[in-house]
Amino acid sequence: MMKRTIPMLLAMAAGIVMILAYFFPPLTPLQDKTTVWFNILAAVAFILGGGNLLKVHLKKVSDRREGWAYSMITLAAFVGVLAIGLFKIGVNPLDEFPDQRMAGDFRAEGSGFWYVYEYVFAPLTATIFSMLAFYVASAAFRAFRAKNLEAILLLGTAFVILLGRTAAGVFLTDFLPEEGMLANFRLENLTVWIMNNPVTAGNRAIMIGIALGTASVSLKILLGVDRSYLGGGD
Amino acid sequence: MNHATRRGNATFGVLLVLIGVSIAILNAVAFHPGAGTQWTKRTEHVHTLEDGSDVRWTEHEAVSVKEGREMAALQQDAAPLLSRTAGLWGAAILTLCIFSFLLGDNPLYKAAEAIVVGASAAYWMVIGFWETIVPNLFAGLFPDWTRANFMPKLSAEASVDFLLLIPLALSVLLLLRLAPKIGWISRWPTAFIIGVFCGLRFISSLEADFLSQIGPTIKPLIVMGENGFDLESSFSNIVLVLGTLVCLVYFFFSVEHKGAVGKVARSGIWMLMITFGAAFGYTVMGRIALLAGRFEFLFDDWLWLIDPKDAHPAQVFLQTIAPMLT
């Protein structure tokens, strides 16, 4: 009862309120309140994530498991950034309220949290994502050998799009006229046509599929048919 | 890959970072004096409080090296700032640590990766706390305390909203997930989150993703323009409409993909391959743009070897190389 029925009823009630509010506008204030509660819980979920990270890495350090030194670094970075952000280290007060240091903007230029974003978070994440440029190229070389029609279509489209969005594409098909039927085969125009027609068609079908899937899964959860989110056990 | 090769790669990775930093130091001392320096314009703030005491702080606004030097020459308050210069050097070293992975896994990459994990988790926690929990939960439950400490602009008429005790209670229950014996109770807030999300997505996916996708797909297959039959528009519409339909047939698994249905579904695969090819092309372009951004950071902001934004005076590298290229 406590472990399965109540949470299921809670999910049903919350979801049905959100759906009914769409059809019955007087319920909109209730929907707004529920959305605020949802946002609060989503923010608390980040705290839960942080707590879990602490738990896992502290255990690894205390057990001296392989790589525990890196766990120490993770913990130091976590605690350091958390302290800088929560205590608003380096934040200047607002001009209108000079006696309230904690009222200042924690993301303002020059604040400790700004330093963390500007010199740690942004460069590290951008570099990690940029490295995919190397790996995606080597993966493409191995995976996209033009051995059948599907692979040819995939490879050909990627090639046209890559060329068409750069100066090289314009340069390569510069000999074609700028107007008339042949102008459609200039790489920059071909790219636009591909994006507007076959790619839009594919994306639309995918979007429609996702929408139907989302709606059916939502209904299954709200009607109590799918209870997998409650996990195992009684 | 055997142990010796892995160790060799790790050594190369560490060497890359060390060599990079050594070259940068040499460059900043000998070739481009001051490379990597961050300049700021300072503004002093002084406020006298009701009790007669003064509150002072300095605000720093980033300016380019060129602007900073011009301001300094005009006796304006601009100068290099050590903390930001150190920050930029730190960012550059961390960037090299991540790039060192290209030569193989190594301790410096792992250390940088550990920093990303820890800093990211704390970063999003802090954002969630100040942008959601304080204004939505604290301001509703303890308005006077929140106004006095964090949100002085909060309306003085704001009253206590006791209904917020519900999300507060659910939040506490959610955090109990960390306690193994009573962790099951976190199912209640989890169920609430899932229920709200399902309700929101049920409506929005049908409205935004389903209905709004069907409308623009219903187009005439034969388009008549001012000069009669418009071949280009007709062909484009046929590709769009039939393309969507054949892809949908491919996604329809209630009928076995055999015979005519199989052939249509196969053409759906072709359409999807074109879509994935375009997505792949854009992904590659996006990553290359990011990579270019990182190289610009290293060679422009840090080493001053290039100067596309005309932000600092040193362009010796380009001035030397350009005549060779032409």
Chai-1 contact restraints between the chains, C-beta under 6 A:
chainA,res_idxA,chainB,res_idxB,connection_type,confidence,min_distance_angstrom,max_distance_angstrom,comment,restraint_id
A,K3,B,W184,contact,1.0,0.0,6.0,A-B,restraint_1
A,P7,B,R187,contact,1.0,0.0,6.0,A-B,restraint_2
A,P7,B,W188,contact,1.0,0.0,6.0,A-B,restraint_3
A,P7,B,A191,contact,1.0,0.0,6.0,A-B,restraint_4
A,L10,B,W188,contact,1.0,0.0,6.0,A-B,restraint_5
A,L10,B,A191,contact,1.0,0.0,6.0,A-B,restraint_6
A,L10,B,F192,contact,1.0,0.0,6.0,A-B,restraint_7
A,A11,B,A191,contact,1.0,0.0,6.0,A-B,restraint_8
A,A11,B,I194,contact,1.0,0.0,6.0,A-B,restraint_9
A,A11,B,G195,contact,1.0,0.0,6.0,A-B,restraint_10
A,A14,B,F192,contact,1.0,0.0,6.0,A-B,restraint_11
A,A14,B,G195,contact,1.0,0.0,6.0,A-B,restraint_12
A,A14,B,V196,contact,1.0,0.0,6.0,A-B,restraint_13
A,G15,B,G195,contact,1.0,0.0,6.0,A-B,restraint_14
A,G15,B,C198,contact,1.0,0.0,6.0,A-B,restraint_15
A,G15,B,G199,contact,1.0,0.0,6.0,A-B,restraint_16
A,M18,B,V196,contact,1.0,0.0,6.0,A-B,restraint_17
A,M18,B,G199,contact,1.0,0.0,6.0,A-B,restraint_18
A,M18,B,L200,contact,1.0,0.0,6.0,A-B,restraint_19
A,I19,B,G199,contact,1.0,0.0,6.0,A-B,restraint_20
A,I19,B,F202,contact,1.0,0.0,6.0,A-B,restraint_21
A,Y22,B,I203,contact,1.0,0.0,6.0,A-B,restraint_22
A,T34,B,V196,contact,1.0,0.0,6.0,A-B,restraint_23
A,V36,B,N136,contact,1.0,0.0,6.0,A-B,restraint_24
A,W37,B,P167,contact,1.0,0.0,6.0,A-B,restraint_25
A,F38,B,V196,contact,1.0,0.0,6.0,A-B,restraint_26
A,N39,B,T132,contact,1.0,0.0,6.0,A-B,restraint_27
A,I40,B,N136,contact,1.0,0.0,6.0,A-B,restraint_28
A,I40,B,L137,contact,1.0,0.0,6.0,A-B,restraint_29
A,I40,B,P167,contact,1.0,0.0,6.0,A-B,restraint_30
A,L41,B,L170,contact,1.0,0.0,6.0,A-B,restraint_31
A,L41,B,P189,contact,1.0,0.0,6.0,A-B,restraint_32
A,L41,B,I193,contact,1.0,0.0,6.0,A-B,restraint_33
A,A43,B,G128,contact,1.0,0.0,6.0,A-B,restraint_34
A,A43,B,T132,contact,1.0,0.0,6.0,A-B,restraint_35
A,A43,B,I133,contact,1.0,0.0,6.0,A-B,restraint_36
A,V44,B,S171,contact,1.0,0.0,6.0,A-B,restraint_37
A,V44,B,L174,contact,1.0,0.0,6.0,A-B,restraint_38
A,F46,B,W124,contact,1.0,0.0,6.0,A-B,restraint_39
A,F46,B,M125,contact,1.0,0.0,6.0,A-B,restraint_40
A,F46,B,G128,contact,1.0,0.0,6.0,A-B,restraint_41
A,I47,B,M125,contact,1.0,0.0,6.0,A-B,restraint_42
A,L48,B,L174,contact,1.0,0.0,6.0,A-B,restraint_43
A,L48,B,L175,contact,1.0,0.0,6.0,A-B,restraint_44
A,L48,B,R177,contact,1.0,0.0,6.0,A-B,restraint_45
A,G50,B,A121,contact,1.0,0.0,6.0,A-B,restraint_46
A,G50,B,M125,contact,1.0,0.0,6.0,A-B,restraint_47
A,G51,B,L178,contact,1.0,0.0,6.0,A-B,restraint_48
A,L53,B,A121,contact,1.0,0.0,6.0,A-B,restraint_49
A,Y70,B,K110,contact,1.0,0.0,6.0,A-B,restraint_50
A,Y70,B,A114,contact,1.0,0.0,6.0,A-B,restraint_51
A,I73,B,A111,contact,1.0,0.0,6.0,A-B,restraint_52
A,I73,B,A114,contact,1.0,0.0,6.0,A-B,restraint_53
A,T74,B,A114,contact,1.0,0.0,6.0,A-B,restraint_54
A,T74,B,V117,contact,1.0,0.0,6.0,A-B,restraint_55
A,T74,B,G118,contact,1.0,0.0,6.0,A-B,restraint_56
A,A77,B,I115,contact,1.0,0.0,6.0,A-B,restraint_57
A,A77,B,G118,contact,1.0,0.0,6.0,A-B,restraint_58
A,A77,B,A119,contact,1.0,0.0,6.0,A-B,restraint_59
A,F78,B,G118,contact,1.0,0.0,6.0,A-B,restraint_60
A,F78,B,A121,contact,1.0,0.0,6.0,A-B,restraint_61
A,F78,B,A122,contact,1.0,0.0,6.0,A-B,restraint_62
A,V81,B,A119,contact,1.0,0.0,6.0,A-B,restraint_63
A,V81,B,A122,contact,1.0,0.0,6.0,A-B,restraint_64
A,V81,B,Y123,contact,1.0,0.0,6.0,A-B,restraint_65
A,L82,B,A122,contact,1.0,0.0,6.0,A-B,restraint_66
A,G85,B,V126,contact,1.0,0.0,6.0,A-B,restraint_67
A,N92,B,W57,contact,1.0,0.0,6.0,A-B,restraint_68
A,F97,B,P152,contact,1.0,0.0,6.0,A-B,restraint_69
A,P98,B,H47,contact,1.0,0.0,6.0,A-B,restraint_70
A,P98,B,V55,contact,1.0,0.0,6.0,A-B,restraint_71
A,D99,B,L49,contact,1.0,0.0,6.0,A-B,restraint_72
A,Q100,B,P152,contact,1.0,0.0,6.0,A-B,restraint_73
A,M102,B,N149,contact,1.0,0.0,6.0,A-B,restraint_74
A,M102,B,F150,contact,1.0,0.0,6.0,A-B,restraint_75
A,A103,B,F150,contact,1.0,0.0,6.0,A-B,restraint_76
A,A103,B,P152,contact,1.0,0.0,6.0,A-B,restraint_77
A,F106,B,W130,contact,1.0,0.0,6.0,A-B,restraint_78
A,G110,B,H60,contact,1.0,0.0,6.0,A-B,restraint_79
A,Y115,B,G87,contact,1.0,0.0,6.0,A-B,restraint_80
A,Y119,B,G87,contact,1.0,0.0,6.0,A-B,restraint_81
A,Y119,B,G90,contact,1.0,0.0,6.0,A-B,restraint_82
A,Y119,B,A91,contact,1.0,0.0,6.0,A-B,restraint_83
A,V120,B,A119,contact,1.0,0.0,6.0,A-B,restraint_84
A,F121,B,A119,contact,1.0,0.0,6.0,A-B,restraint_85
A,F121,B,Y123,contact,1.0,0.0,6.0,A-B,restraint_86
A,P123,B,A91,contact,1.0,0.0,6.0,A-B,restraint_87
A,P123,B,L94,contact,1.0,0.0,6.0,A-B,restraint_88
A,P123,B,T95,contact,1.0,0.0,6.0,A-B,restraint_89
A,L124,B,L94,contact,1.0,0.0,6.0,A-B,restraint_90
A,L124,B,V116,contact,1.0,0.0,6.0,A-B,restraint_91
A,A126,B,L290,contact,1.0,0.0,6.0,A-B,restraint_92
A,T127,B,T95,contact,1.0,0.0,6.0,A-B,restraint_93
A,T127,B,I98,contact,1.0,0.0,6.0,A-B,restraint_94
A,T127,B,R294,contact,1.0,0.0,6.0,A-B,restraint_95
A,I128,B,I98,contact,1.0,0.0,6.0,A-B,restraint_96
A,F129,B,L290,contact,1.0,0.0,6.0,A-B,restraint_97
A,S130,B,R287,contact,1.0,0.0,6.0,A-B,restraint_98
A,S130,B,L290,contact,1.0,0.0,6.0,A-B,restraint_99
A,S130,B,L291,contact,1.0,0.0,6.0,A-B,restraint_100
A,S130,B,R294,contact,1.0,0.0,6.0,A-B,restraint_101
A,L132,B,R287,contact,1.0,0.0,6.0,A-B,restraint_102
A,A133,B,R287,contact,1.0,0.0,6.0,A-B,restraint_103
A,A133,B,I288,contact,1.0,0.0,6.0,A-B,restraint_104
A,A133,B,L291,contact,1.0,0.0,6.0,A-B,restraint_105
A,V136,B,V284,contact,1.0,0.0,6.0,A-B,restraint_106
A,E150,B,M273,contact,1.0,0.0,6.0,A-B,restraint_107
A,L153,B,W270,contact,1.0,0.0,6.0,A-B,restraint_108
A,L153,B,M273,contact,1.0,0.0,6.0,A-B,restraint_109
A,L153,B,I274,contact,1.0,0.0,6.0,A-B,restraint_110
A,L154,B,M273,contact,1.0,0.0,6.0,A-B,restraint_111
A,L154,B,F276,contact,1.0,0.0,6.0,A-B,restraint_112
A,L154,B,G277,contact,1.0,0.0,6.0,A-B,restraint_113
A,T157,B,I274,contact,1.0,0.0,6.0,A-B,restraint_114
A,T157,B,G277,contact,1.0,0.0,6.0,A-B,restraint_115
A,T157,B,A278,contact,1.0,0.0,6.0,A-B,restraint_116
A,A158,B,G277,contact,1.0,0.0,6.0,A-B,restraint_117
A,A158,B,F280,contact,1.0,0.0,6.0,A-B,restraint_118
A,A158,B,G281,contact,1.0,0.0,6.0,A-B,restraint_119
A,I161,B,A278,contact,1.0,0.0,6.0,A-B,restraint_120
A,I161,B,G281,contact,1.0,0.0,6.0,A-B,restraint_121
A,L162,B,G281,contact,1.0,0.0,6.0,A-B,restraint_122
A,N197,B,S236,contact,1.0,0.0,6.0,A-B,restraint_123
A,N197,B,V239,contact,1.0,0.0,6.0,A-B,restraint_124
A,N197,B,L240,contact,1.0,0.0,6.0,A-B,restraint_125
A,P198,B,V239,contact,1.0,0.0,6.0,A-B,restraint_126
A,P198,B,G243,contact,1.0,0.0,6.0,A-B,restraint_127
A,P198,B,M271,contact,1.0,0.0,6.0,A-B,restraint_128
A,P198,B,I274,contact,1.0,0.0,6.0,A-B,restraint_129
A,V199,B,T275,contact,1.0,0.0,6.0,A-B,restraint_130
A,V199,B,A278,contact,1.0,0.0,6.0,A-B,restraint_131
A,A201,B,L240,contact,1.0,0.0,6.0,A-B,restraint_132
A,A201,B,G243,contact,1.0,0.0,6.0,A-B,restraint_133
A,A201,B,T244,contact,1.0,0.0,6.0,A-B,restraint_134
A,A201,B,M271,contact,1.0,0.0,6.0,A-B,restraint_135
A,G202,B,C247,contact,1.0,0.0,6.0,A-B,restraint_136
A,G202,B,M271,contact,1.0,0.0,6.0,A-B,restraint_137
A,G202,B,L272,contact,1.0,0.0,6.0,A-B,restraint_138
A,G202,B,T275,contact,1.0,0.0,6.0,A-B,restraint_139
A,N203,B,T275,contact,1.0,0.0,6.0,A-B,restraint_140
A,R204,B,Q213,contact,1.0,0.0,6.0,A-B,restraint_141
A,R204,B,T217,contact,1.0,0.0,6.0,A-B,restraint_142
A,R204,B,T244,contact,1.0,0.0,6.0,A-B,restraint_143
A,A205,B,T244,contact,1.0,0.0,6.0,A-B,restraint_144
A,A205,B,C247,contact,1.0,0.0,6.0,A-B,restraint_145
A,A205,B,L248,contact,1.0,0.0,6.0,A-B,restraint_146
A,M207,B,D209,contact,1.0,0.0,6.0,A-B,restraint_147
A,M207,B,Q213,contact,1.0,0.0,6.0,A-B,restraint_148
A,I208,B,F210,contact,1.0,0.0,6.0,A-B,restraint_149
A,I208,B,Q213,contact,1.0,0.0,6.0,A-B,restraint_150
A,G209,B,F251,contact,1.0,0.0,6.0,A-B,restraint_151
A,A211,B,S205,contact,1.0,0.0,6.0,A-B,restraint_152
A,A211,B,D209,contact,1.0,0.0,6.0,A-B,restraint_153
A,A211,B,F210,contact,1.0,0.0,6.0,A-B,restraint_154
A,T214,B,R201,contact,1.0,0.0,6.0,A-B,restraint_155
A,T214,B,S205,contact,1.0,0.0,6.0,A-B,restraint_156
A,A215,B,F202,contact,1.0,0.0,6.0,A-B,restraint_157
A,A215,B,S205,contact,1.0,0.0,6.0,A-B,restraint_158
A,A215,B,L206,contact,1.0,0.0,6.0,A-B,restraint_159
A,S218,B,C198,contact,1.0,0.0,6.0,A-B,restraint_160
A,S218,B,R201,contact,1.0,0.0,6.0,A-B,restraint_161
A,S218,B,F202,contact,1.0,0.0,6.0,A-B,restraint_162
A,I221,B,C198,contact,1.0,0.0,6.0,A-B,restraint_163
A,L222,B,C198,contact,1.0,0.0,6.0,A-B,restraint_164
A,Y229,B,I194,contact,1.0,0.0,6.0,A-B,restraint_165
A,L230,B,R187,contact,1.0,0.0,6.0,A-B,restraint_166
